[in-house]
Amino acid sequence: MDGIMGKRDFQGRPDGVNSSLEILDGGEAVSNDRLLESLLRNGFSPDSAAEALGVDAKTVERWISKGRTPYPKHRRAIAALVHESENYLFPDAIDAERRTELAEAEVVKIFPHRSLIPAELWSRLLRDCSERIDILVLAGLFLAEEPAFAKTIKTKVKQGLSARMLFGDPLADEAVKRSGEERLAVGTVPARIKNALALVEPLTGIDSVEIRFHGTTLYNSIFRFDDEMIVNMHVFGQPGAYAPAMHLRRLPMGDLFETYMSSFEHVWSNSDAADFSRIRA
C-alpha cells in the first residue's frame, strides 16, 4: 500500500508515474495508483466498486494491482463513479493519433483576441456553472468588474458551488515586470490587480470560496466553469485582452482540458492565502 499511495500530484492525488499499465525491467506490471486512490477518496472499496459497476471483484482488483486497462464501457462507468476523467485514470488507453483528434474536439472555438469573446458567453458560463469555478489570472479586472460576478458566486456557493481564485500578487516582481512586458505604463498591472482584488475581497470568508495570491510568470489565464473553460494565451508585447483565447469543453478522454487544469493545480500548490491587509499597507 505504501508504494501505491506514495507520490502525489498537485490536487493531492497520486501522480502519473504509476497511472496505468507500465512494465518494470523484470516484466512485472505496475499498479494503477490513480484508480485506487480515486475509489478510496469516493468511498469505494474494490468490492463495492465492482458491485456498482456490475463486474467481478477480481476484475477490479486486476485493474488496480496489475494495471489492466478496462474495456471502454467500463472506463466510462468508472470515470463517472469517481468523478474523474478517463484520461486521468487510464492515460495510456488510447493512441497518440486518437488523442490528437480528441484534443481538437475539445476546442469549441478560437478567438483571435480575448476581447472578442461575447459577453453572452461569459454570462452563460457563470450562470450555468453549478459545481466548480477555478480562475487563474494576474488581474482579471474585466471579469471582477462585471456586476453579476461576485453576486452570482455568493448565490451559487449556497447551492453547492466551490470557487478557487488565483490572482497575481501585486507586490511580486512578476507583476511589476508585466507592465513593461505588455507595453503598459509603469505600475499599470499591479494597479489593475489591486482594483480587481478590491472588487472580490467581499467574497473572502465565504465557505467554499478560496482566494490566493501567486507570484508566477503567467503564460495563460484560465477560467474554468465546470466542464467548460476559457484559456487566454498571453503574448509578449500585448495585453491579455488582445491575446488569443480558446473556449474548451472537457471530453472524457481528452488531454487539452486536463493539461490546463494541471497547470492551474501547479500554481495553486505554490500560492499563498490572500492577505489583503498586506497590499493595503
N, C-alpha and C positions, 0 to 999 in steps of 0.2 A: 504493500500500500504506500509506503514512503516514496518509492520510485514513481508511482503513478501520480501522486499529489504534490510532487516537489516543485518544479519551476512553474511560475505563473506569469500570465500576461498582465496588461495594464488595467484590466477590468477585474483582476483577482481570479481570473480563470487560468487553467493550465495553458502554458504556451504551446507553440506549434511543433515543438521538437518531436513529440510522440503523438501527433494528431491523428494519424491513420496508419495504414499498413506500411511499415518500414521493416527492413531486414537487417539484422546485425551481421557482423562478419561470420559468426558461427551459424547463420541461417535461421536464427530464432526470430519469430515475429514479435514486434513491439506493441504493447497495449495502447488502446485509444484513450489517452488521458482525458481528452475533452469530453468525450461521450460519458465516461464515468462521472466526472465532476458535474456535468450538466444534469445528469439524472439525480445525483445526490442533492444538488442545490434545489431541485424542484420537488424533492420529497419522494423520489422513486428509488427503490432497490432494483436490482436486475430482475427479481421475481415479479414485483409489482409492475415494472415496465413491460415485461413480457405479457402479462395479463392484459394490460391496457392496449398493447399492440396486436394481440391475438397471435402471438408466436410462442414457441417453446422457450422456456427459461434458459436452456443450454445454448440456444441460438443467440440470445442477448449476451450471454457470457462469452461466446466466441467473438462477437463484435467488440467486446471490451478487452478481453485478455489476449486475443490473438490478432486484434486489429483488422478483422474481416470487414469487408465493405458490404452493407446490406443491399438488397435489390432497391431500385428507385422508389417503389411504392412504400417500402419500409423507411427509407431515408426521409421521405416527405413526412411520414407519420411521426417519426422520432423528432424531427425538427419542430413540428407543431407541438409535440408533447412537452418539450423542454424550452420552447420559446427561443430557439437559436436557428441560425441559417444552416442549410445543408452544407454549404461551403465551409462554414466554421467547423462543423462536426466531422465532415468527410472531405477534406480539401483535395484529395487525390482521386476522387471518384470519377472525374471527367477529364478528358484530354485537353491539351492546350488550345486546339482549334475551337472546340466547343466552348471553352472559357471565353475566348475572344468574341464569339457570337453572343454569348450571354451578356458580356460587358456592353456590347453595342446595344443590346435590347434594353439594358438598364437606363440608357440615355433617352430621356423623354424629349428634351430639346436643348439646343445650344444657343446661347445669346452672345452676340459679339461684345456686348457691354452689359454689365450688371444693371445699369440704369434703364435698360430696355425691357427688363422683366416687368410684366404688367402688375400693377398694384392689386388687381383681382387675384393673381396667383398667390402673392404673399398673404392676402386676406383669407383665401381658401385654405392654404396650408395651416395657418394658425387656427382658423375656425374648426377645421375637421380633425385636428390633432387631438387624441384622447389619452395617449399613454406616455410618450416621451418627447421632450424638446431638448436638443443639445445644440448649443451655439458656441462657436469659436470665432472670435473677431479681435481686431485691435480696438476699434471703437464701435462699429455697427450703429453709428448715430442715426442713420436713415431709418433703422428699424426701431430703435429706442424712442425716436421722436413720434412714431406712429401712435396716435392717442389710444387706439384699441389694444396695443401690445401688452402693457402691464396689466390693464384691466382684465383682458381675456385670460392671461396667465393666472391671476388671482382667482378668477372664477373656475377655471379648469382644474386647478390643483385640489379644489374641494371635491371634484368629481373623479379624482384618482390620477391626474396627470403628475409626472415628475419632470422638473426642468433643471438643467445644468447649463450655466453660462460662464464662459471664459472670456474675460476682457484683458487687453494688454495693460500691464502695469504702467501708468502714465509717468512714473518716475524712473522706469528702467531705461537703460541705454538704447535698447532696441526701438522703443517708442520715440525717443528723441531723434535717433538717426533716420527714422522712417519719413519724417517730414522732408528731408533733403532727397531721399531716395525716390519720393513721389513728386519731386519738384514743387514742393509747397513751401510757404513761408516758415521760418524757424519757429518751432513750438506749436505748429498747427495740429499735428497728430496728438500730442499729449493733451492739448486743449479740447480736441474733439472727444477723446476718451473720457476726460473729466465731465464733459457735458452729458455724454451717454450714461455715465455712472450716476450722475445726479438724478437722471430720469428713472433708473432701475433700482436705486437704493431703497425705495419703499417696499421692494419685494424681499428684502433681507428679513430674516426672522420668520418667514412663512414656511411652514412644513412642506417638504418636498421641493423646495427651491434652493439651489446651491449656486452661489456666485463666487468665482475665484479670479485671481489675477495671475497672468502668465508673463514671462519675460522672453519668450521665444522669438526667433526670426520667423515670421508667419508667411508661409508660401501660399496657403489657401485659407479663405474664410469658409466656415462650414456652418450650415443652418439645417439641422436635422429635425424633421417633423414626422414622428412615427416611421413609416417605411418610405418616406419621400425626403429628398434632400436638395438644397441648392448649394453648389460649390462655386465660390468666386475665386478664380485663379488670379493671383497677383502678378503684375507685370512691372518690372523695374522701370521707373520713369513715369508711371501713370498711377493716379489714384484708383482705389478699388472700384469706384463707380464706372470707370472707363475700361476696366479689365473684363475679359470674357467670364461667362458663368454657365454652369450646366445645371439642368434640372434632372435629377436621377430618381428612379423608382426601384426599390430593392426587389431583387428576384432571389428565390431560394438558393440557387447555386451560383449566383453572380459574384464576381470579385470586386467590382468597382465600388459599390456602396460600402462594402466591408473594408476596403482599403482606406477610404476616407474616415470611416469610424475608428479604424485602428490609429490613424493619425490623431484624431481627437483624443483618444484614450492616452496616447503618449503625452500629449500636452497636459491633459487633466492630471495625470500622475505626477507631473513635475511642477504643478501650480500651487499657489497658496490661497488660503481663505481670504476673501476680500476684506481689507482693513480700510474702511472709508475714512476713519479718523486720520490715518497717516497721510493720505493725499490731500487732506484739508489743512494740514499743519503748515 
